[in-house]
Structures are given as C-alpha cells and as structure tokens.
Amino acid sequence: MNTLLPLSNAAVLLLLSMLHLYWVLGGMWGHTVTIPTDLNGRKLFRPGALTIFSVAIMLLFFALVNLCLILPVLPMPVKYIRFPLMGIALMFLLRAVGDFNYLGFTKRFNKTLFAKLDYALISPLCLILGISHLIVAFCSELMPESPDRRSLEYSLLLTRQKSAKL
C-alpha cells in the first residue's frame, strides 16, 4: 500500500504526459473532444504546441514527484516532497470543481460533447488524482525511506554540523 498509490499516480500522470506529447507531435486522437466548446460547438480556446508541451512537461514532473517517494530518483528527503504533493492535489481538486461555466463538476453548460466527457471521465479522474495526492502527502511520513535517501540526509547533517563548528 505504501508504494501502490504513488506508483499508480505516477503511471496515470506518465500516460497523460505521453498523450499530450502525442498531440504536440500532431496526433489527433482525442484532441477534438478535450477542448471546451460553447453551445454552438466553437472551441473556447486553441492551445498552441508550446502550451500543450508545457502541460506534458508539468505532468511528467508530477509523475517524478510521486516516484521520488518510492525510488531514489532524486535524492530528496520525504518531508520536502509533501509540499509539492499538496500543490499537485490542490491543482487537480480545483480542476475537478471547475470554473462554474465550462469545466468541472460545477459547470453550467453541460450539453456539449466536451461537457459530457468532462463529467464522465476528466473531472472524476482529476478528483481521484487530487484525493490520492492528498493521501500520499499526508501519509508520506509513514513510508519507508530508501537507504540512499537516509545516507544522503545523514551526510547533509554531518556537513551542517561541521560548518556550524567553523
């Protein structure tokens, strides 16, 4: 259980990142129904390749944050991973709630194809990701530390003690 949730989060986020990279490279599958539209079917915005690429990189970073808890990907103490996890959770929870017009569970315009997909898939996924990141953030102290991470913290502590004596 200690590694299942961060690993699941990372897997979902990596898949979403790859989907965004697919769109950056010109792929069209799923692209037409992932942009909110008004009641006339006009897209509310048209994200450029740089915007989509930025989202892909952000999702990849979120996956790495989750992997930091279970793999020594980045030598970072667990207590410092809690804050990025809470930020990720907040972002996904806000996306699930929505903007009270076109996005999330609180949208007013719910007759479009995007609105139906958002209600059935995207908003529930964001809600699940938000809650799971909160669980991981608040239970991360219970996770076993990897030996690499413990040795890094110990060496940092020794370095601080030596510098404090000088």
C-alpha positions as CSV (number, residue, x, y, z in Angstrom):
1,M,0.0,0.0,0.0
2,N,2.9,2.4,0.8
3,T,4.1,2.2,-2.8
4,L,0.9,1.4,-4.7
5,L,-0.7,4.8,-4.6
6,P,2.4,6.9,-5.6
7,L,3.1,4.3,-8.3
8,S,-0.4,4.4,-9.6
9,N,-0.4,8.2,-9.6
10,A,2.9,8.2,-11.5
11,A,1.6,5.7,-14.1
12,V,-1.5,7.8,-14.8
13,L,0.5,11.0,-15.0
14,L,3.0,9.5,-17.3
15,L,0.2,8.2,-19.6
16,L,-1.4,11.7,-19.6
17,S,2.0,13.2,-20.3
18,M,2.6,10.9,-23.3
19,L,-0.9,11.7,-24.6
20,H,0.0,15.4,-24.6
21,L,3.3,14.7,-26.3
22,Y,1.4,12.8,-28.9
23,W,-0.8,15.8,-29.5
24,V,2.3,18.1,-29.7
25,L,3.7,15.8,-32.5
26,G,0.5,16.2,-34.5
27,G,-1.7,13.3,-33.2
28,M,-5.4,13.9,-33.5
29,W,-6.9,11.0,-31.4
30,G,-9.0,12.5,-28.6
31,H,-7.8,16.1,-29.4
32,T,-11.2,17.3,-30.7
33,V,-13.2,16.5,-27.6
34,T,-10.6,17.7,-25.0
35,I,-11.1,21.4,-25.5
36,P,-14.2,23.1,-24.0
37,T,-16.8,24.4,-26.5
38,D,-19.7,26.7,-26.3
39,L,-23.3,25.7,-27.1
40,N,-22.6,26.3,-30.8
41,G,-19.6,24.0,-30.9
42,R,-17.0,26.7,-31.1
43,K,-13.8,25.9,-29.2
44,L,-13.3,28.4,-26.3
45,F,-9.6,28.5,-26.9
46,R,-7.0,26.9,-29.2
47,P,-3.9,25.8,-27.3
48,G,-0.7,26.0,-29.2
49,A,2.1,23.4,-29.4
50,L,4.1,25.2,-26.7
51,T,1.2,25.2,-24.3
52,I,0.4,21.5,-24.8
53,F,4.2,20.7,-24.5
54,S,4.3,22.7,-21.2
55,V,1.4,20.7,-19.8
56,A,3.2,17.4,-20.9
57,I,6.3,18.5,-19.0
58,M,4.3,19.6,-16.0
59,L,2.6,16.2,-15.9
60,L,6.0,14.4,-16.2
61,F,7.3,16.5,-13.3
62,F,4.3,15.5,-11.2
63,A,5.0,11.8,-12.0
64,L,8.6,12.3,-10.9
65,V,7.5,13.8,-7.6
66,N,5.4,10.7,-7.0
67,L,8.3,8.4,-7.9
68,C,10.6,10.3,-5.5
69,L,8.7,8.6,-2.7
70,I,9.3,5.1,-3.8
71,L,12.5,5.2,-5.9
72,P,15.7,7.2,-5.3
73,V,15.1,9.2,-8.5
74,L,16.0,12.4,-6.9
75,P,17.8,12.4,-3.5
76,M,15.2,14.5,-1.7
77,P,14.0,14.0,1.9
78,V,10.4,12.8,2.1
79,K,9.4,15.8,4.2
80,Y,10.2,18.1,1.3
81,I,8.1,16.1,-1.1
82,R,5.0,16.7,0.9
83,F,4.5,20.3,-0.2
84,P,4.7,19.6,-4.0
85,L,2.3,16.8,-3.4
86,M,-0.2,19.1,-1.7
87,G,0.2,21.6,-4.6
88,I,-0.5,18.9,-7.1
89,A,-3.5,17.8,-5.1
90,L,-4.9,21.3,-4.9
91,M,-4.5,21.8,-8.7
92,F,-6.3,18.6,-9.5
93,L,-9.1,19.3,-7.0
94,L,-9.6,22.8,-8.3
95,R,-9.8,21.3,-11.9
96,A,-12.4,18.8,-10.7
97,V,-14.5,21.5,-9.1
98,G,-14.3,23.6,-12.2
99,D,-14.9,27.2,-13.2
100,F,-18.7,27.2,-12.8
101,N,-19.2,27.6,-16.5
102,Y,-17.5,25.1,-18.8
103,L,-15.2,22.9,-16.7
104,G,-15.6,20.5,-13.8
105,F,-18.5,19.3,-11.7
106,T,-19.9,22.8,-11.3
107,K,-20.2,23.7,-15.0
108,R,-23.4,25.3,-16.2
109,F,-23.1,24.4,-19.8
110,N,-23.4,20.6,-19.9
111,K,-24.9,19.8,-23.2
112,T,-21.8,19.7,-25.4
113,L,-19.7,16.7,-26.2
114,F,-16.8,18.0,-24.1
115,A,-19.1,18.6,-21.1
116,K,-20.3,15.1,-21.2
117,L,-16.8,13.7,-21.5
118,D,-15.6,16.1,-18.8
119,Y,-18.4,14.9,-16.4
120,A,-17.9,11.2,-17.2
121,L,-14.1,11.0,-17.3
122,I,-11.9,14.1,-16.9
123,S,-13.4,15.6,-13.7
124,P,-13.7,12.2,-11.9
125,L,-10.0,11.5,-12.9
126,C,-9.0,14.9,-11.5
127,L,-10.9,14.3,-8.3
128,I,-9.3,10.9,-7.8
129,L,-5.8,12.3,-8.6
130,G,-6.4,15.1,-6.2
131,I,-7.6,12.9,-3.3
132,S,-4.9,10.3,-3.9
133,H,-2.2,13.0,-3.9
134,L,-3.6,14.4,-0.6
135,I,-3.5,10.8,0.9
136,V,0.1,10.4,-0.3
137,A,1.1,13.8,1.0
138,F,-0.2,13.2,4.5
139,C,0.9,9.6,4.7
140,S,4.3,10.1,3.2
141,E,5.9,10.2,6.7
142,L,4.7,6.6,7.1
143,M,6.5,5.4,4.0
144,P,9.8,3.6,4.4
145,E,12.9,5.7,3.5
146,S,15.2,4.2,0.9
147,P,18.8,3.6,2.2
148,D,20.1,6.1,-0.4
149,R,17.9,8.8,0.9
150,R,18.8,8.1,4.6
151,S,22.5,8.2,3.8
152,L,22.1,11.5,1.9
153,E,20.3,13.0,4.9
154,Y,23.0,11.8,7.2
155,S,25.8,13.2,5.1
156,L,23.9,16.5,4.9
157,L,23.6,16.6,8.6
158,L,27.3,15.9,9.1
159,T,28.1,18.7,6.7
160,R,25.9,21.1,8.6
161,Q,27.5,20.1,11.9
162,K,31.0,20.6,10.5
163,S,30.1,24.0,9.1
164,A,28.4,25.1,12.3
165,K,31.6,24.3,14.3
166,L,33.7,26.6,12.0
